[in-house]
């Protein structure tokens, strides 16, 4: 996503709107598919939160790796547009992480009896959210652009290190949280096809929304930078 290099003046291009539009359309389709899916044998209709919870959590992980990629690119190349895209990835990732936490809490209440439990997956997810918030605090607290970008890159790298720990926590430690829906270490699909298909539709839709939102935020950042330089 070469957002600012290909669009240095911060113009809102048709590709960004197309990606966002497809993402919204996919999310609507995924919502109706999720609402028409059969109830879970154990959790009933409450399990439909799964279709929102899992894709938002995956997008939060994607944001971490996106921020890692562009942060490392900035440290290597020292080009401001890499820093801007990394910041956009984290800002959008914060939205999806907040949604993942909220939907997880709403799901936990009827299944576990509490909104929150300091079990491994929830704890590592909360740490990742705190790192995201810390990233934004660092960016707001440092005025020097180069120092700000370097410090933010360090926080982004720290956040990315936490992602595999969070993902594998349900295997490494005893946990209330269910195992992965799709186990990337073995390639096994752990859910029924009636649940899997709506989830994948939502995952594709949220991926498009994530890319579109990062592009949009990167374009806005490029516009702000161009105005400051003018």
C-alpha positions as semicolon CSV with decimal commas, in nm:
position;residue;x (nm);y (nm);z (nm)
1;X;0,000;0,000;0,000
2;X;0,213;0,283;-0,126
3;X;-0,035;0,541;-0,010
4;X;0,153;0,866;0,001
5;X;0,417;0,789;-0,261
6;X;0,158;0,732;-0,533
7;X;-0,066;1,007;-0,402
8;X;0,167;1,273;-0,262
9;X;-0,092;1,553;-0,265
10;X;-0,339;1,358;-0,056
11;X;-0,615;1,324;-0,314
12;X;-0,902;1,093;-0,233
13;X;-0,873;0,847;-0,522
14;X;-1,140;0,624;-0,675
15;X;-0,956;0,306;-0,570
16;X;-0,992;0,395;-0,203
17;X;-1,365;0,457;-0,237
18;X;-1,406;0,135;-0,439
19;X;-1,231;-0,069;-0,170
20;X;-1,440;0,090;0,105
21;X;-1,760;0,040;-0,093
22;X;-1,688;-0,328;-0,153
23;X;-1,600;-0,367;0,213
24;X;-1,929;-0,216;0,327
25;X;-2,123;-0,430;0,079
26;X;-1,941;-0,742;0,195
27;X;-2,008;-0,657;0,560
28;X;-2,381;-0,620;0,488
29;X;-2,388;-0,954;0,307
30;X;-2,187;-1,116;0,586
31;X;-2,425;-0,976;0,848
32;X;-2,732;-1,126;0,686
33;X;-2,551;-1,456;0,632
34;X;-2,453;-1,461;0,999
35;X;-2,808;-1,380;1,111
36;X;-2,945;-1,666;0,901
37;X;-2,690;-1,920;1,025
38;X;-2,822;-2,200;1,249
39;X;-2,787;-2,164;1,628
40;X;-2,495;-2,335;1,798
41;X;-2,576;-2,660;1,977
42;X;-2,433;-2,533;2,306
43;X;-2,456;-2,154;2,291
44;X;-2,762;-2,101;2,073
45;X;-2,798;-1,770;1,891
46;X;-2,541;-1,601;2,117
47;X;-2,269;-1,771;1,910
48;X;-2,352;-1,541;1,618
49;X;-2,127;-1,282;1,785
50;X;-1,849;-1,509;1,657
51;X;-1,900;-1,368;1,306
52;X;-1,805;-1,022;1,427
53;X;-1,556;-1,112;1,698
54;X;-1,319;-1,333;1,501
55;X;-1,278;-1,107;1,192
56;X;-1,221;-0,795;1,403
57;X;-0,955;-0,977;1,605
58;X;-0,784;-1,089;1,282
59;X;-0,788;-0,731;1,155
60;X;-0,621;-0,617;1,475
61;X;-0,348;-0,874;1,414
62;X;-0,317;-0,759;1,053
63;X;-0,279;-0,401;1,173
64;X;0,008;-0,506;1,397
65;X;0,197;-0,669;1,112
66;X;0,117;-0,378;0,880
67;X;0,256;-0,136;1,135
68;X;0,560;-0,362;1,181
69;X;0,631;-0,371;0,806
70;X;0,608;0,003;0,754
71;X;0,790;0,085;1,077
72;X;1,085;-0,133;0,975
73;X;1,068;0,023;0,628
74;X;1,092;0,367;0,786
75;X;1,389;0,269;1,002
76;X;1,567;0,135;0,694
77;X;1,472;0,400;0,438
78;X;1,398;0,704;0,660
79;X;1,111;0,811;0,434
80;X;0,822;0,992;0,602
81;X;0,546;0,820;0,404
82;X;0,638;0,485;0,564
83;X;0,590;0,640;0,908
84;X;0,255;0,785;0,803
85;X;0,124;0,449;0,680
86;X;0,245;0,276;0,998
87;X;0,056;0,532;1,205
88;X;-0,255;0,484;0,991
89;X;-0,233;0,107;1,038
90;X;-0,223;0,145;1,415
91;X;-0,508;0,398;1,426
92;X;-0,734;0,170;1,223
93;X;-0,610;-0,131;1,420
94;X;-0,721;0,037;1,742
95;X;-1,077;0,051;1,609
96;X;-1,080;-0,318;1,524
97;X;-0,911;-0,415;1,850
98;X;-1,171;-0,220;2,048
99;X;-1,446;-0,401;1,853
100;X;-1,279;-0,737;1,918
101;X;-1,263;-0,668;2,291
102;X;-1,621;-0,539;2,305
103;X;-1,770;-0,831;2,113
104;X;-1,558;-1,072;2,316
105;X;-1,694;-0,929;2,640
106;X;-2,053;-0,949;2,512
107;X;-1,990;-1,311;2,416
108;X;-1,819;-1,396;2,745
109;X;-2,106;-1,279;2,968
110;X;-2,362;-1,545;2,865
111;X;-2,101;-1,822;2,814
112;X;-1,858;-1,768;3,103
113;X;-2,087;-1,578;3,338
114;X;-1,857;-1,273;3,348
115;X;-1,764;-0,999;3,103
116;X;-1,394;-1,033;3,171
117;X;-1,153;-1,295;3,299
118;X;-0,776;-1,254;3,316
119;X;-0,713;-1,573;3,123
120;X;-0,418;-1,586;2,875
121;X;-0,594;-1,484;2,550
122;X;-0,781;-1,192;2,706
123;X;-0,475;-1,077;2,898
124;X;-0,246;-1,079;2,594
125;X;-0,516;-0,905;2,390
126;X;-0,549;-0,635;2,655
127;X;-0,171;-0,591;2,649
128;X;-0,181;-0,550;2,270
129;X;-0,454;-0,288;2,303
130;X;-0,246;-0,105;2,565
131;X;0,054;-0,110;2,329
132;X;-0,163;0,042;2,055
133;X;-0,275;0,317;2,292
134;X;0,087;0,368;2,397
135;X;0,183;0,408;2,031
136;X;-0,063;0,692;1,992
137;X;0,052;0,852;2,318
138;X;0,413;0,843;2,199
139;X;0,319;1,008;1,871
140;X;0,129;1,280;2,052
141;X;0,400;1,345;2,310
142;X;0,704;1,389;2,083
143;X;0,723;1,698;1,863
144;X;1,039;1,622;1,665
145;X;0,918;1,427;1,356
146;X;1,224;1,203;1,322
147;X;1,244;1,115;1,691
148;X;0,867;1,060;1,699
149;X;0,884;0,822;1,404
150;X;1,174;0,624;1,555
151;X;1,006;0,592;1,896
152;X;0,673;0,495;1,741
153;X;0,846;0,234;1,526
154;X;0,992;0,075;1,837
155;X;0,647;0,052;1,996
156;X;0,502;-0,096;1,677
157;X;0,770;-0,365;1,672
158;X;0,694;-0,447;2,037
159;X;0,325;-0,481;1,953
160;X;0,393;-0,720;1,666
161;X;0,600;-0,945;1,895
162;X;0,293;-0,983;2,116
163;X;0,069;-1,107;1,833
164;X;0,198;-1,467;1,800
165;X;0,199;-1,494;2,180
166;X;-0,166;-1,388;2,188
167;X;-0,258;-1,620;1,903
168;X;-0,088;-1,926;2,054
169;X;-0,192;-1,854;2,414
170;X;-0,495;-2,083;2,390
171;X;-0,259;-2,373;2,312
172;X;0,031;-2,288;2,540
173;X;-0,171;-2,232;2,859
174;X;-0,493;-2,361;3,012
175;X;-0,755;-2,117;2,896
176;X;-1,127;-2,048;2,908
177;X;-1,104;-1,915;2,556
178;X;-1,190;-2,152;2,273
179;X;-0,916;-2,272;2,040
180;X;-0,847;-2,103;1,706
181;X;-1,125;-2,117;1,445
182;X;-0,860;-2,185;1,181
183;X;-0,541;-2,329;1,322
184;X;-0,265;-2,172;1,114
185;X;-0,003;-2,403;1,264
186;X;-0,175;-2,719;1,135
187;X;-0,410;-2,585;0,867
188;X;-0,709;-2,744;1,039
189;X;-1,050;-2,574;1,027
190;X;-1,206;-2,601;1,370
191;X;-1,563;-2,485;1,293
192;X;-1,855;-2,621;1,091
193;X;-1,900;-2,501;0,731
194;X;-2,232;-2,335;0,821
195;X;-2,037;-2,107;1,056
196;X;-1,716;-2,091;0,852
197;X;-1,863;-1,944;0,532
198;X;-2,027;-1,635;0,691
199;X;-1,710;-1,583;0,895
200;X;-1,492;-1,588;0,581
201;X;-1,727;-1,344;0,407
202;X;-1,701;-1,109;0,704
203;X;-1,325;-1,158;0,713
204;X;-1,295;-1,063;0,345
205;X;-1,522;-0,762;0,397
206;X;-1,334;-0,641;0,702
207;X;-1,005;-0,686;0,521
208;X;-1,128;-0,455;0,245
209;X;-1,256;-0,208;0,505
210;X;-0,920;-0,218;0,682
211;X;-0,724;-0,157;0,361
212;X;-0,961;0,120;0,255
213;X;-0,950;0,290;0,594
214;X;-0,570;0,275;0,608
215;X;-0,548;0,419;0,258
216;X;-0,792;0,694;0,351
217;X;-0,606;0,779;0,672
218;X;-0,273;0,773;0,488
219;X;-0,408;1,009;0,223
220;X;-0,534;1,248;0,490
221;X;-0,194;1,236;0,663
222;X;-0,020;1,309;0,332
223;X;-0,252;1,607;0,278
224;X;-0,175;1,738;0,627
225;X;0,200;1,699;0,568
226;X;0,176;1,880;0,233
227;X;-0,010;2,169;0,396
228;X;0,256;2,198;0,668
229;X;0,532;2,209;0,405
230;X;0,352;2,467;0,191
